Amino acid sequence: MNYGQFLHMIPEAMLVAVLIGFFIADFASANDKRRKWFNPVACIYLAVLTVVCILPLEPQTAFGGMYVTSSAVNVMKAILSLASLIVVIMSRRWIDTEESRAREGEFYMLLVSTLLGMFMMMSAGHFLMFYLGLEMASIPMACMVALDKHRNNSAEGAAKYILTAAFSSGVMLFGISFLYGACGTLYFDDVAANLHANMLTVMGMVFFFSGLGFKVSLVPFHFWTADTYEGAPTVVTGYLSVVSKGAAAFTFMVILFKVFPALYVEWHYFLYIVIVLSITVANLFAIRQKDLKRFMAFSSISQAGYIMLAVCGEQTMGMTALSFYVLVYVVANLAVFSVINVVEQNNGGTTDMDSYNGFYTTNPKLSFLMTLALFSLAGIPPFAGMFSKFFVFMAGVSGHTFDTTLGSLAYIVVFIALINTVVSLYYYLLIVKAMYIKKTETPLPTFRSDANTKLALAICTAGIALFGVVSCIYQWIYVAADKF
C-alpha cells in the first residue's frame, strides 16, 4: 500500500489524531473533578482543523478513487469545522453542570467521530465508502442525542433517531443494490458512465433519494426530527441541525450531479415535489409549536427545503449557493441555540416559548442578539440570511428557461418558496413578539452569560452582520465550486 495517499486526506487524518488524543486525555484525567483545560484544548483543535480546511487544495484521489477531494469539498469541510467549533464553545456551560461533567470526554469524542464520518461521506467516490461515512456519522450522533440519560425525552429521541436511521439505511442500500445490478460497479464515475434511464435505475435512484432524504430531514422523511430535537441536549440539537444537515445536503448535490446525470429530468421532478412539501408543511407545523426546540426543528426542515433548492439549477452556481447558505445558516441557527442553551441552564431546563414572554425587560442584550438571528433566518435585509436566500433562488432557476416544462416548474417552485418566506417571517416574529411585546408577571430572571456563550454569540453575530456584505467570502466559495 502507498501510505503517501494518507497525505491527500489531511483533515480526516487530523480528526483521527484528535479522536485518539481525546480518548487518552479523557482516560488519563478521569479522576479530575473539574477539567477546565479540556474545553479550550478541544476548541484549539477544531480551530486548527478549520484553518487547514480553508487552505487551497488541488483535486486529489486516493485508494483507487474511493476517496476524492477538491476545493469545493474542503470549503464545506471548513464550514462544518467552524460550526463544530462554535458548538464546542457554547457547550461549556452545559458540560459544567453536575450531571454532564463526567461525560465531557465522551461528548468531544462522539462529536469528532460524527465529523469524521461526514468528511468521509463528502469525499466518497464509491457508494460503499459513502455508506461507511454515513454510518460513522449516524451511530455516534444517536449516542450524542442520548447523552442526557437522566431525561426520558433524551432516550426517546435517541431511540427514534437510531430506528429511523436504520430503516433509512436499509432503504438506501436497497437502492444502491439496484444501481449495482444495473451498472455492475459502485464507483461514482463508472456508474454515471453506465447508467441509463430504465425502471431499475429509476427505482434505485428513488430508494437512494429516500434514504438520504432522512439525513437532510426533508418531508416526508422528517418524522423523527421534532422528537429528536426536543429530547437531545440543546447543544447536541444545535450541532445536529447545522452540521449533519449541511454535510448531507452537500453530499446529496454531489451524488445527484456526478452519478445521476442520465436521470436529470426524473430526479428534478422528484426534488421539486420534496422541496415544496418540506418548505410548506414545515412552515405550517412551526406556527403551531409551543416548545422552542420543536419550533426550531420544523424551522430546520423548512430551511432544508431552501438548501435543496440550490440543487435544482446549474452545478457551479448551485454548489456555491448551497455552501454559502449553509455557512449563513450555521451562524444564525447556532446563535438562536446559544440563547436557548443559556436560558435553559438558568431557568430550570425550560424551553417553553411562553417562558420568553417579557424576556427583553430582564435580558435586553440576549433578546437583541436572538432577534438578529431570527431576522437572518427569515431572510430580512440587511442580514446575511437575505443574501443567502437570494443566491439560492437565483441558483434554483439558473440553467432553466421558462419555455420548457422543467424550466417553468423551476420558476414555480421558486415562487412558492418566496411565498413561504413570508409565512416563515410570521412565525419567527412570534418569538420576537413574545420577547418584546407580550407581558407577564413572572418574566425570566436577569442573568449573566458565561464567557464561552458570549464568545459563541460574538462569532455568530459577526457572521450574521458580515457574511452578506463581505463579497470575498462568496467569491472564495464560487472559485472553489468552479474547480469541482
C-alpha positions as a printed NumPy array, in Angstrom:
array([[  0.   ,   0.   ,   0.   ],
       [  1.172,   3.51 ,  -0.803],
       [  0.923,   5.226,   2.574],
       [  1.552,   8.569,   0.904],
       [ -2.114,   8.525,  -0.055],
       [ -2.948,   9.495,   3.513],
       [ -1.392,  12.899,   2.782],
       [ -4.346,  13.554,   0.46 ],
       [ -6.761,  13.25 ,   3.365],
       [ -5.171,  15.537,   5.943],
       [ -8.477,  16.735,   7.527],
       [ -9.558,  13.153,   8.163],
       [ -6.108,  12.192,   9.469],
       [ -6.226,  15.17 ,  11.842],
       [ -9.636,  14.092,  13.129],
       [ -8.369,  10.561,  13.803],
       [ -5.374,  12.006,  15.691],
       [ -7.668,  14.318,  17.674],
       [-10.009,  11.416,  18.47 ],
       [ -7.132,   9.363,  19.83 ],
       [ -5.856,  12.381,  21.761],
       [ -9.249,  12.998,  23.341],
       [ -9.524,   9.334,  24.327],
       [ -6.118,   9.336,  26.033],
       [ -6.769,  12.679,  27.733],
       [-10.169,  11.559,  28.999],
       [ -8.772,   8.263,  30.286],
       [ -5.756,   9.869,  31.969],
       [ -7.762,  12.602,  33.703],
       [-10.866,  10.607,  34.625],
       [-10.363,  11.24 ,  38.354],
       [-10.177,  15.021,  37.962],
       [-13.453,  16.552,  39.092],
       [-13.117,  19.756,  37.025],
       [-11.051,  19.669,  33.847],
       [-11.1  ,  23.335,  32.885],
       [ -8.413,  22.75 ,  30.245],
       [-10.422,  20.202,  28.226],
       [-12.813,  22.597,  26.519],
       [-10.125,  25.121,  25.437],
       [ -7.979,  22.303,  24.044],
       [-10.946,  20.958,  22.04 ],
       [-11.604,  24.467,  20.709],
       [ -7.977,  24.881,  19.637],
       [ -8.002,  21.53 ,  17.8  ],
       [-11.155,  22.458,  15.87 ],
       [ -9.842,  25.963,  15.108],
       [ -6.671,  24.453,  13.609],
       [ -8.793,  21.985,  11.603],
       [-10.872,  24.88 ,  10.227],
       [ -7.73 ,  26.711,   9.114],
       [ -6.327,  23.561,   7.471],
       [ -9.552,  23.064,   5.51 ],
       [ -9.516,  26.692,   4.352],
       [ -6.066,  26.309,   2.797],
       [ -6.191,  25.912,  -1.013],
       [ -6.016,  22.326,  -2.246],
       [ -5.823,  20.762,  -5.676],
       [ -8.246,  17.907,  -6.515],
       [ -6.87 ,  14.636,  -5.175],
       [ -7.868,  10.969,  -5.22 ],
       [ -6.759,   8.108,  -3.004],
       [ -7.282,   4.354,  -2.642],
       [ -8.196,   3.703,  -6.234],
       [-10.669,   6.556,  -6.479],
       [-12.712,   5.598,  -3.404],
       [-11.643,   8.844,  -1.734],
       [-11.945,  12.054,  -3.768],
       [-11.467,  15.611,  -2.593],
       [-11.425,  19.067,  -4.139],
       [-11.506,  22.734,  -3.189],
       [-15.308,  22.731,  -3.058],
       [-15.351,  19.768,  -0.686],
       [-12.736,  21.422,   1.51 ],
       [-14.817,  24.61 ,   1.673],
       [-17.743,  22.629,   3.084],
       [-15.395,  20.832,   5.484],
       [-14.165,  24.233,   6.692],
       [-17.761,  25.41 ,   7.222],
       [-18.656,  22.278,   9.199],
       [-15.452,  22.56 ,  11.248],
       [-16.367,  26.163,  12.087],
       [-19.849,  25.029,  13.123],
       [-18.353,  22.301,  15.336],
       [-16.028,  24.856,  16.897],
       [-18.963,  27.134,  17.791],
       [-20.877,  24.165,  19.238],
       [-17.918,  23.173,  21.44 ],
       [-17.531,  26.785,  22.609],
       [-21.203,  27.065,  23.579],
       [-21.182,  23.63 ,  25.256],
       [-19.004,  24.775,  28.185],
       [-21.934,  25.868,  30.368],
       [-23.811,  22.599,  29.8  ],
       [-20.697,  20.476,  30.35 ],
       [-20.029,  22.194,  33.692],
       [-23.325,  21.001,  35.164],
       [-23.083,  18.251,  37.77 ],
       [-24.845,  15.583,  35.692],
       [-22.895,  16.296,  32.464],
       [-19.368,  16.846,  33.78 ],
       [-18.471,  13.153,  33.794],
       [-19.432,  12.822,  30.11 ],
       [-17.3  ,  15.686,  28.779],
       [-14.735,  13.417,  27.128],
       [-17.465,  11.257,  25.598],
       [-19.15 ,  14.329,  24.13 ],
       [-15.977,  15.531,  22.405],
       [-15.1  ,  12.054,  21.112],
       [-18.589,  11.481,  19.728],
       [-18.607,  14.91 ,  18.082],
       [-15.261,  14.276,  16.384],
       [-16.424,  10.794,  15.319],
       [-19.527,  12.182,  13.628],
       [-17.474,  14.902,  11.949],
       [-15.032,  12.279,  10.652],
       [-17.914,  10.273,   9.193],
       [-19.328,  13.354,   7.476],
       [-15.934,  14.214,   6.   ],
       [-15.59 ,  10.691,   4.612],
       [-19.138,  10.849,   3.258],
       [-18.495,  14.118,   1.406],
       [-15.194,  12.871,  -0.047],
       [-16.514,   9.491,  -1.177],
       [-16.056,   8.406,  -4.777],
       [-17.614,   4.999,  -4.188],
       [-21.009,   4.022,  -2.782],
       [-19.55 ,   1.752,  -0.105],
       [-17.201,   4.498,   1.088],
       [-20.176,   6.848,   1.138],
       [-22.245,   4.381,   3.153],
       [-19.454,   3.777,   5.675],
       [-19.094,   7.527,   6.169],
       [-22.85 ,   7.863,   6.622],
       [-22.93 ,   5.182,   9.329],
       [-19.822,   6.596,  11.005],
       [-21.766,   9.835,  11.368],
       [-25.195,   8.409,  12.268],
       [-24.367,   5.958,  15.062],
       [-22.285,   8.352,  17.226],
       [-24.941,  11.005,  16.61 ],
       [-27.552,   8.762,  18.233],
       [-25.22 ,   8.412,  21.232],
       [-24.942,  12.209,  21.427],
       [-28.724,  12.556,  21.421],
       [-28.914,  10.104,  24.343],
       [-26.161,  11.788,  26.403],
       [-28.656,  13.382,  28.785],
       [-29.663,   9.962,  30.065],
       [-31.438,  11.303,  33.172],
       [-34.194,  12.748,  30.969],
       [-36.708,  10.345,  29.427],
       [-37.059,  12.587,  26.361],
       [-33.366,  12.143,  25.569],
       [-33.588,   8.344,  25.434],
       [-36.821,   8.539,  23.453],
       [-35.319,  10.96 ,  20.932],
       [-32.234,   8.755,  20.501],
       [-34.375,   5.637,  20.016],
       [-36.474,   7.316,  17.333],
       [-33.353,   8.636,  15.635],
       [-31.491,   5.327,  15.514],
       [-34.544,   3.29 ,  14.473],
       [-35.369,   5.703,  11.657],
       [-31.691,   5.844,  10.671],
       [-31.536,   2.049,  10.485],
       [-34.661,   1.875,   8.351],
       [-33.471,   4.66 ,   6.008],
       [-30.061,   2.975,   5.679],
       [-31.788,  -0.239,   4.634],
       [-33.852,   1.6  ,   2.048],
       [-30.719,   3.31 ,   0.748],
       [-28.778,   0.058,   0.473],
       [-31.717,  -1.44 ,  -1.376],
       [-31.485,   1.384,  -3.918],
       [-27.704,   1.033,  -4.195],
       [-28.14 ,  -2.683,  -4.917],
       [-30.43 ,  -1.774,  -7.827],
       [-27.768,   0.554,  -9.201],
       [-25.091,  -2.12 ,  -8.809],
       [-27.293,  -4.639, -10.609],
       [-27.812,  -2.203, -13.481],
       [-24.216,  -0.96 , -13.806],
       [-22.002,  -3.68 , -12.302],
       [-19.937,  -1.163, -10.312],
       [-20.221,   1.14 ,  -7.307],
       [-17.705,   3.81 ,  -8.342],
       [-19.492,   7.107,  -8.925],
       [-17.81 ,   7.841, -12.256],
       [-18.345,   4.313, -13.58 ],
       [-22.   ,   4.265, -12.508],
       [-22.551,   7.579, -14.302],
       [-20.921,   6.197, -17.46 ],
       [-23.068,   3.043, -17.496],
       [-26.352,   4.416, -16.17 ],
       [-29.356,   4.562, -18.483],
       [-32.91 ,   5.588, -17.748],
       [-34.982,   2.454, -17.132],
       [-37.277,   1.137, -14.424],
       [-34.446,  -0.491, -12.437],
       [-32.212,   2.591, -12.287],
       [-35.103,   4.979, -11.584],
       [-36.227,   2.808,  -8.67 ],
       [-32.652,   2.637,  -7.413],
       [-32.399,   6.417,  -7.562],
       [-35.734,   6.85 ,  -5.738],
       [-34.736,   4.485,  -2.911],
       [-31.345,   6.164,  -2.6  ],
       [-33.021,   9.59 ,  -2.604],
       [-35.399,   8.453,   0.14 ],
       [-32.596,   7.159,   2.355],
       [-30.522,  10.329,   2.127],
       [-33.64 ,  12.486,   2.489],
       [-33.788,  11.232,   6.078],
       [-30.394,  12.785,   6.868],
       [-31.463,  16.146,   5.444],
       [-34.876,  15.743,   7.195],
       [-36.89 ,  16.51 ,   4.089],
       [-40.652,  15.927,   4.052],
       [-41.9  ,  13.128,   4.076],
       [-38.758,  11.702,   5.702],
       [-38.852,  14.15 ,   8.615],
       [-40.954,  12.47 ,  11.315],
       [-38.   ,  11.822,  13.624],
       [-36.853,  15.441,  13.659],
       [-39.104,  17.177,  16.196],
       [-38.896,  14.466,  18.867],
       [-35.145,  14.074,  18.468],
       [-34.516,  17.822,  18.608],
       [-36.68 ,  18.153,  21.712],
       [-35.124,  15.195,  23.525],
       [-31.464,  15.846,  22.764],
       [-29.371,  18.222,  24.886],
       [-29.68 ,  21.706,  23.396],
       [-26.019,  21.78 ,  22.388],
       [-26.438,  18.489,  20.519],
       [-29.633,  19.778,  18.893],
       [-27.723,  22.777,  17.552],
       [-24.979,  20.506,  16.205],
       [-27.49 ,  18.143,  14.613],
       [-29.425,  20.988,  12.991],
       [-26.488,  22.522,  11.136],
       [-23.55 ,  20.112,  10.771],
       [-25.448,  16.937,   9.916],
       [-27.811,  18.804,   7.602],
       [-25.028,  20.68 ,   5.809],
       [-22.94 ,  17.544,   5.172],
       [-25.918,  15.534,   3.929],
       [-27.188,  18.318,   1.638],
       [-23.756,  18.808,   0.072],
       [-23.296,  15.07 ,  -0.45 ],
       [-26.798,  14.888,  -1.902],
       [-25.911,  17.505,  -4.503],
       [-22.558,  15.944,  -5.401],
       [-24.04 ,  12.478,  -5.942],
       [-27.039,  13.718,  -7.945],
       [-24.79 ,  15.613, -10.346],
       [-21.946,  13.071, -10.51 ],
       [-23.875,   9.808, -10.54 ],
       [-27.325,  10.551, -11.985],
       [-26.859,  12.88 , -14.991],
       [-28.737,  10.345, -17.132],
       [-31.74 ,  10.713, -14.791],
       [-31.545,  14.506, -14.678],
       [-35.227,  15.063, -15.528],
       [-36.518,  12.334, -13.208],
       [-34.696,  13.487, -10.073],
       [-35.613,  17.099, -10.772],
       [-39.326,  16.258, -10.706],
       [-38.864,  14.29 ,  -7.503],
       [-36.821,  17.097,  -5.959],
       [-39.403,  19.762,  -6.838],
       [-42.134,  17.827,  -5.014],
       [-39.98 ,  17.26 ,  -1.929],
       [-38.861,  20.91 ,  -1.762],
       [-42.404,  22.287,  -1.94 ],
       [-43.625,  19.797,   0.682],
       [-40.677,  20.466,   3.009],
       [-41.   ,  24.235,   2.995],
       [-44.805,  24.35 ,   3.142],
       [-45.523,  21.559,   5.632],
       [-42.713,  22.643,   7.981],
       [-43.912,  26.259,   7.965],
       [-47.481,  25.245,   8.8  ],
       [-46.385,  22.998,  11.661],
       [-43.892,  25.556,  13.016],
       [-46.742,  28.022,  13.629],
       [-48.428,  25.512,  15.965],
       [-45.415,  24.787,  18.197],
       [-45.205,  25.834,  21.853],
       [-41.787,  24.353,  22.641],
       [-38.892,  26.35 ,  21.214],
       [-36.757,  23.308,  20.341],
       [-39.638,  21.681,  18.461],
       [-40.201,  25.038,  16.778],
       [-36.582,  25.11 ,  15.63 ],
       [-36.951,  21.514,  14.413],
       [-39.689,  22.481,  11.963],
       [-37.744,  25.63 ,  11.089],
       [-34.771,  23.41 ,  10.178],
       [-36.988,  21.237,   7.962],
       [-38.124,  24.354,   6.119],
       [-34.518,  25.562,   5.832],
       [-33.583,  22.154,   4.383],
       [-36.086,  22.779,   1.596],
       [-34.424,  26.105,   0.814],
       [-30.979,  24.481,   0.871],
       [-32.047,  21.789,  -1.602],
       [-33.46 ,  24.47 ,  -3.894],
       [-29.85 ,  25.186,  -4.883],
       [-29.563,  21.667,  -6.302],
       [-32.209,  22.395,  -8.953],
       [-30.047,  24.694, -11.065],
       [-26.673,  24.822, -12.767],
       [-23.941,  22.932, -10.912],
       [-21.35 ,  25.652, -10.151],
       [-23.867,  28.292,  -9.15 ],
       [-25.906,  25.749,  -7.21 ],
       [-22.929,  24.428,  -5.272],
       [-21.842,  27.979,  -4.458],
       [-25.326,  28.963,  -3.269],
       [-25.701,  25.769,  -1.211],
       [-22.341,  26.201,   0.543],
       [-22.968,  29.892,   1.207],
       [-26.473,  29.154,   2.526],
       [-25.117,  26.518,   4.91 ],
       [-22.45 ,  28.964,   6.146],
       [-25.045,  31.652,   6.914],
       [-27.437,  29.093,   8.375],
       [-24.695,  27.864,  10.716],
       [-24.126,  31.245,  12.371],
       [-27.818,  32.237,  12.516],
       [-29.106,  28.916,  13.841],
       [-26.316,  28.464,  16.374],
       [-26.909,  31.999,  17.647],
       [-30.509,  31.009,  18.428],
       [-29.423,  27.77 ,  20.089],
       [-26.778,  29.61 ,  22.12 ],
       [-29.526,  31.774,  23.624],
       [-31.811,  28.759,  24.154],
       [-28.946,  26.925,  25.865],
       [-28.053,  29.724,  28.286],
       [-31.726,  30.334,  29.134],
       [-32.249,  26.608,  29.698],
       [-29.277,  26.422,  32.058],
       [-30.512,  29.423,  34.047],
       [-34.216,  28.606,  34.137],
       [-34.538,  25.038,  35.313],
       [-34.249,  23.41 ,  31.885],
       [-37.345,  25.025,  30.355],
       [-37.585,  25.55 ,  26.585],
       [-41.239,  26.592,  26.546],
       [-41.905,  29.549,  24.23 ],
       [-44.225,  31.231,  26.745],
       [-41.343,  31.495,  29.196],
       [-39.754,  34.043,  26.83 ],
       [-42.626,  36.492,  27.367],
       [-41.119,  39.776,  28.514],
       [-37.579,  38.461,  28.033],
       [-36.418,  41.883,  26.818],
       [-37.258,  43.524,  30.154],
       [-34.792,  41.337,  32.052],
       [-32.2  ,  40.361,  29.382],
       [-32.191,  43.011,  26.633],
       [-28.829,  42.046,  25.103],
       [-29.721,  38.381,  24.633],
       [-33.12 ,  39.408,  23.255],
       [-31.481,  41.702,  20.734],
       [-28.971,  39.078,  19.539],
       [-31.693,  36.458,  19.232],
       [-33.788,  38.912,  17.206],
       [-30.905,  39.45 ,  14.778],
       [-30.512,  35.687,  14.341],
       [-34.242,  35.164,  13.77 ],
       [-34.327,  38.009,  11.231],
       [-31.437,  36.378,   9.372],
       [-33.221,  33.007,   9.343],
       [-36.307,  34.755,   7.978],
       [-34.288,  36.465,   5.227],
       [-34.839,  40.068,   6.312],
       [-32.319,  42.587,   4.903],
       [-29.631,  43.655,   5.538],
       [-28.677,  40.47 ,   7.373],
       [-26.768,  37.633,   5.744],
       [-29.85 ,  35.414,   5.538],
       [-31.375,  37.693,   2.925],
       [-28.341,  37.297,   0.662],
       [-28.218,  33.508,   1.147],
       [-31.888,  33.154,   0.186],
       [-31.382,  35.415,  -2.83 ],
       [-28.475,  33.298,  -4.083],
       [-30.462,  30.091,  -3.548],
       [-33.426,  31.474,  -5.518],
       [-31.117,  32.559,  -8.319],
       [-29.404,  29.16 ,  -8.335],
       [-32.772,  27.38 ,  -8.422],
       [-33.657,  28.883, -11.814],
       [-30.127,  29.028, -13.249],
       [-29.718,  26.948, -16.376],
       [-33.51 ,  26.838, -16.946],
       [-35.683,  28.648, -19.453],
       [-39.376,  29.316, -18.932],
       [-40.362,  27.796, -22.308],
       [-39.625,  24.215, -21.152],
       [-41.634,  22.105, -18.72 ],
       [-38.708,  21.623, -16.348],
       [-37.787,  25.298, -16.544],
       [-41.31 ,  26.559, -15.89 ],
       [-41.597,  24.204, -12.911],
       [-38.331,  25.611, -11.536],
       [-39.755,  29.139, -11.608],
       [-43.   ,  27.937,  -9.992],
       [-41.098,  26.183,  -7.176],
       [-39.024,  29.31 ,  -6.527],
       [-42.212,  31.397,  -6.453],
       [-43.76 ,  29.015,  -3.887],
       [-40.575,  29.282,  -1.826],
       [-40.855,  33.086,  -1.945],
       [-44.447,  32.916,  -0.683],
       [-43.358,  30.616,   2.116],
       [-40.682,  33.101,   3.115],
       [-43.484,  35.463,   4.135],
       [-45.062,  32.678,   6.209],
       [-41.726,  31.953,   7.897],
       [-41.371,  35.643,   8.727],
       [-44.68 ,  35.433,  10.609],
       [-43.686,  32.556,  12.868],
       [-40.185,  33.905,  13.523],
       [-41.81 ,  37.172,  14.586],
       [-43.917,  35.25 ,  17.11 ],
       [-40.774,  34.793,  19.2  ],
       [-39.83 ,  38.452,  18.765],
       [-43.355,  39.405,  19.831],
       [-43.046,  37.236,  22.925],
       [-39.737,  38.834,  23.931],
       [-40.642,  42.473,  23.278],
       [-44.423,  42.865,  23.378],
       [-46.061,  40.155,  25.474],
       [-46.188,  40.95 ,  29.173],
       [-46.018,  38.537,  32.074],
       [-45.913,  38.875,  35.833],
       [-43.044,  36.391,  36.094],
       [-40.517,  37.034,  33.296],
       [-37.265,  35.138,  33.123],
       [-34.784,  36.388,  35.742],
       [-31.852,  38.582,  34.835],
       [-28.678,  36.53 ,  34.473],
       [-25.163,  36.923,  33.149],
       [-23.933,  34.736,  30.309],
       [-20.686,  32.868,  30.75 ],
       [-17.612,  33.814,  28.711],
       [-17.994,  30.91 ,  26.289],
       [-21.581,  31.822,  25.457],
       [-20.532,  35.418,  24.864],
       [-17.762,  34.26 ,  22.521],
       [-20.104,  31.941,  20.585],
       [-22.689,  34.722,  20.233],
       [-19.994,  37.186,  19.144],
       [-18.806,  34.856,  16.372],
       [-22.358,  34.156,  15.213],
       [-23.442,  37.802,  15.315],
       [-20.358,  38.872,  13.357],
       [-21.218,  36.267,  10.723],
       [-24.851,  37.412,  10.539],
       [-23.75 ,  41.008,  10.019],
       [-20.761,  40.477,   7.719],
       [-21.162,  37.349,   5.598],
       [-23.748,  39.014,   3.363],
       [-21.765,  42.196,   2.666],
       [-18.172,  40.898,   2.591],
       [-18.203,  39.743,  -1.016],
       [-14.842,  37.953,  -0.877],
       [-16.465,  35.113,   1.101],
       [-18.956,  34.344,  -1.651],
       [-16.207,  34.744,  -4.246],
       [-13.979,  32.277,  -2.356],
       [-16.781,  29.708,  -2.376],
       [-17.544,  30.347,  -6.06 ],
       [-13.919,  29.887,  -7.146],
       [-13.76 ,  26.582,  -5.232],
       [-17.065,  25.362,  -6.736],
       [-15.92 ,  26.304, -10.238],
       [-12.977,  23.904,  -9.861],
       [-15.11 ,  20.984,  -8.711]])
